[in-house]
């Protein structure tokens, strides 16, 4: 009966519930774009980083104050414990932290003889913060590491070996943190696990990494080196020179395939820009592979320029600035070059010469895409932002902290434009 039921299941298509409209996905009454999903996950990452900074007592400096992770030298070493007592040392370094954590403290910083010197309120607050951090980290691991797993898989993650024989399945491999799941929905019938690797990009891997250290081609045939040894590649991976981190049914070739899938998933969600290049073993000098959605993004970009070229820019200028408004000087020729996608373009004009119209009018004509405007003066930046609001152009003034929405125009100072946070933001546009 079960065999017959499975035959029907695998030969009968389910009813459709998902509909795509460009970049927008619709599921029943729920509708969102991939940009919205990516933005939500980036906000979640920022919240997790803030909570980690609070947990490690570097909330004033931020997580950048933590010892850096040397990704190029990162290895999974069970014997190392470089992060031990980090939080305790940070508490003892600050008089304010000692006062908030310890119940009885003398003027010289020594604690009284109480067996439990910690304040219960501080411990409870730390525990609540830790749970909030774990919730966000779990969601990020679930959503960003690759195709999301089922709850029975994701809830089987262990960061240490258990007394009941459970093996740790969070590890470091090839300059990335990863976790391995083996349970799947057919496990109870087949009693065989499916070893699935999911790799975390550095932005999330550094939240998981607790110490405070070449991708193969898609060829499915046997490797000549394995054939010289008298066996095929599958046998080589299953029997010979197996690594300690591999599960009982996994091979290195399978792990590399899962790693590639995870990296493509990172790019789809606009994460991990620093990991996209350098696919070689040393992490540099290699060109990243094109992903299937790269062509779709290029097509969308070309379609945007095609729509802009069909726009009556003189008519749109009058809609934006008033019926009597006309182009001045070289404004029209510059804007037409911009909407044709030409570049680089250098426009030289005096104060009041209408240079800002070169980016405001294209943004007014099409809300797709993002224009970055580097403004040296804060007052000028605020003035341009106000003019955009007046003309109903979606704009945002870049701030170093908090979440960063993706808008039509982003104003940023030269100092902020060279920061890592802004570079990461630009890489995911």
Secondary structure, DSSP 8 states (H G I E B T S, - for coil): -HHHHHHHHHTS-----EEEETTEEEETTEEEEHHHHHHHHHHHHHHHHHHHHHHTT-TTT-GGGS----GGG----TT--TTTTHHHHHHHH-HHHHHHHBSSB-TTS-B-S-S--B-HHHHHHHHHHHHHHHHHHHHHHHHHSSS---HHHHTT--SS--TTS----EEEETTEEEEEE---TTHHHH-----EEEEE-HHHHHHH---------S--S--HHHHHTTS-HHHHHHHTT--TTS-TT--HHHHHHHHHHHHHHHHHTT--HHHHS--STTSSS------HHHHHHHHHHHHHHHHHHTS-HHHHHHHHH-TT----TTHHHHHHHHHTT---------TTS-TTHHHHHHHHH--SS-EEEE-S-HHHHHHHHHHHHHTT--EEE--SSS-----SEEEE-HHHHTSHHHHHHHHT-
